[in-house]
Amino acid sequence: MEEILDRASHYAAFWWSPDGNKLAYLRTDETNVPVFTLNRLDEPEGVHGLIEATPYPKPGDPNPRVKMGIADIATAKTTWVKTNYNIDQYIAWPFWTPDSKKLAIQVINRDQNVINFILADPSTGDYTQIYNESRKTWVEFHKDIYVMKNGSGFIVRSSRNDWENLYYHAWDGKLIAPITNFNFRVTSIDRVDEDQKVVYFSATGPESTDSHAFRVGLDGKNLLQITSGEGTHNVSISPKGTTLSIHGTA
């Protein structure tokens, strides 16, 4: 769960819909996962420790089988998304459409070199594929998807061109615009101003140990590098996007 859900999520495998009426959650079945024995020395067991047996897949072992359920809060009924429960794959990090009518789910194969986004209907469990990315090496879950509040789509930070760049996709999977096209890493999406149609983001710049603040249009035009000089720059943007506070370290 640490590798899939990440510590920052506190390993919470559930995701509320924006309207609060539905709850997506991940079901894992560890029945076929081999057991690994641990000698725990941490508190509260103290100096004498504790022997613990836990399901833990080593390379080549079966992983837990996983599927995504969507619970209707009013009826307590769960609809299961119709992915193949018997395929050895990783499912996590879903994100809702703003109207709560669809759930996008990220699916990675066991070899971890192909990722798909599927868009599921909470009432039936049916889905369509809306995004695909593959690499010769590996892919990772996208944990900082920005969902446009106007319902037009989402922004993904992807390494599809071997560098992390920003791409604006519609819900049907079509690429609306490549927002950036750098030969260096975009490290975070800091703010999206949908009214002004601009994105504030952080990136290394040509020097990999630097960190700079940038702004660019959602169409990829009018790029502006806000910070300059060597070192790292941390930016705080006011709620209306009119003022920036910048802290730099050389």
ZIWO-V588973 format. One record per residue. N is the residue number from 0. RES is the residue in one small letter. PSI is psi in whole degrees, 0 to 359 (none if undefined). BURIAL is I if it has 16 or more other ideal C-beta (glycine too) atoms within 10 Angstrom, else O. Layout:
BEGIN
N | RES | PSI | BURIAL
N | RES | PSI | BURIAL
END
This chain:
BEGIN
0 | m | 335 | O
1 | e | 318 | O
2 | e | 326 | O
3 | i | 311 | I
4 | l | 340 | I
5 | d | 145 | O
6 | r | 325 | O
7 | a | 335 | O
8 | s | 354 | O
9 | h | 25 | O
10 | y | 26 | O
11 | a | 112 | O
12 | a | 47 | I
13 | f | 151 | O
14 | w | 116 | I
15 | w | 144 | O
16 | s | 156 | I
17 | p | 326 | O
18 | d | 358 | O
19 | g | 8 | O
20 | n | 351 | O
21 | k | 154 | I
22 | l | 115 | I
23 | a | 140 | I
24 | y | 154 | I
25 | l | 129 | I
26 | r | 129 | O
27 | t | 138 | O
28 | d | 110 | O
29 | e | 18 | O
30 | t | 318 | O
31 | n | 6 | O
32 | v | 127 | I
33 | p | 153 | O
34 | v | 138 | O
35 | f | 140 | O
36 | t | 131 | O
37 | l | 143 | O
38 | n | 101 | O
39 | r | 129 | O
40 | l | 1 | O
41 | d | 166 | O
42 | e | 152 | O
43 | p | 6 | O
44 | e | 332 | O
45 | g | 205 | O
46 | v | 338 | O
47 | h | 343 | O
48 | g | 184 | O
49 | l | 135 | O
50 | i | 124 | O
51 | e | 132 | O
52 | a | 125 | O
53 | t | 144 | O
54 | p | 128 | I
55 | y | 111 | O
56 | p | 123 | O
57 | k | 167 | O
58 | p | 128 | O
59 | g | 346 | O
60 | d | 159 | O
61 | p | 136 | O
62 | n | 167 | I
63 | p | 143 | I
64 | r | 139 | I
65 | v | 150 | I
66 | k | 158 | I
67 | m | 127 | I
68 | g | 150 | I
69 | i | 113 | I
70 | a | 134 | I
71 | d | 120 | O
72 | i | 325 | O
73 | a | 324 | O
74 | t | 348 | O
75 | a | 19 | O
76 | k | 136 | O
77 | t | 133 | I
78 | t | 126 | I
79 | w | 130 | O
80 | v | 136 | I
81 | k | 47 | O
82 | t | 161 | I
83 | n | 112 | O
84 | y | 341 | O
85 | n | 357 | O
86 | i | 136 | O
87 | d | 99 | O
88 | q | 170 | I
89 | y | 132 | I
90 | i | 127 | I
91 | a | 185 | I
92 | w | 56 | I
93 | p | 165 | I
94 | f | 141 | I
95 | w | 151 | I
96 | t | 153 | I
97 | p | 332 | I
98 | d | 3 | O
99 | s | 13 | O
100 | k | 340 | O
101 | k | 154 | I
102 | l | 122 | I
103 | a | 135 | I
104 | i | 138 | I
105 | q | 131 | I
106 | v | 126 | I
107 | i | 138 | I
108 | n | 168 | O
109 | r | 323 | O
110 | d | 348 | O
111 | q | 38 | O
112 | n | 5 | O
113 | v | 131 | I
114 | i | 136 | I
115 | n | 146 | I
116 | f | 130 | I
117 | i | 145 | I
118 | l | 112 | I
119 | a | 148 | I
120 | d | 116 | I
121 | p | 340 | I
122 | s | 336 | O
123 | t | 336 | O
124 | g | 354 | I
125 | d | 155 | O
126 | y | 162 | I
127 | t | 150 | O
128 | q | 131 | O
129 | i | 352 | I
130 | y | 140 | I
131 | n | 139 | O
132 | e | 135 | I
133 | s | 154 | O
134 | r | 156 | O
135 | k | 333 | O
136 | t | 275 | O
137 | w | 163 | O
138 | v | 163 | I
139 | e | 159 | O
140 | f | 144 | I
141 | h | 108 | I
142 | k | 0 | O
143 | d | 41 | O
144 | i | 134 | I
145 | y | 121 | I
146 | v | 122 | I
147 | m | 128 | I
148 | k | 338 | O
149 | n | 1 | O
150 | g | 6 | O
151 | s | 337 | O
152 | g | 212 | I
153 | f | 158 | I
154 | i | 129 | I
155 | v | 141 | I
156 | r | 108 | I
157 | s | 153 | I
158 | s | 28 | I
159 | r | 336 | O
160 | n | 23 | O
161 | d | 358 | O
162 | w | 151 | I
163 | e | 115 | I
164 | n | 171 | I
165 | l | 136 | I
166 | y | 137 | I
167 | y | 114 | I
168 | h | 146 | I
169 | a | 166 | O
170 | w | 343 | I
171 | d | 4 | O
172 | g | 346 | O
173 | k | 143 | O
174 | l | 114 | O
175 | i | 316 | I
176 | a | 140 | I
177 | p | 115 | O
178 | i | 321 | I
179 | t | 159 | I
180 | n | 67 | O
181 | f | 160 | I
182 | n | 38 | O
183 | f | 177 | I
184 | r | 130 | I
185 | v | 124 | I
186 | t | 339 | O
187 | s | 153 | O
188 | i | 117 | I
189 | d | 327 | I
190 | r | 141 | I
191 | v | 119 | I
192 | d | 97 | O
193 | e | 329 | O
194 | d | 317 | O
195 | q | 352 | O
196 | k | 46 | O
197 | v | 158 | I
198 | v | 130 | I
199 | y | 134 | I
200 | f | 164 | I
201 | s | 146 | I
202 | a | 161 | I
203 | t | 326 | I
204 | g | 181 | I
205 | p | 331 | O
206 | e | 118 | O
207 | s | 339 | O
208 | t | 357 | O
209 | d | 168 | I
210 | s | 124 | I
211 | h | 158 | I
212 | a | 139 | I
213 | f | 162 | I
214 | r | 141 | I
215 | v | 154 | I
216 | g | 156 | O
217 | l | 342 | I
218 | d | 4 | O
219 | g | 5 | I
220 | k | 166 | O
221 | n | 50 | O
222 | l | 134 | O
223 | l | 124 | O
224 | q | 118 | O
225 | i | 322 | O
226 | t | 160 | I
227 | s | 170 | O
228 | g | 166 | O
229 | e | 158 | O
230 | g | 192 | O
231 | t | 147 | O
232 | h | 122 | I
233 | n | 129 | O
234 | v | 135 | I
235 | s | 125 | O
236 | i | 134 | I
237 | s | 157 | O
238 | p | 325 | O
239 | k | 359 | O
240 | g | 18 | O
241 | t | 343 | O
242 | t | 140 | O
243 | l | 137 | I
244 | s | 125 | O
245 | i | 129 | O
246 | h | 123 | O
247 | g | 148 | I
248 | t | 122 | O
249 | a | none | O
END
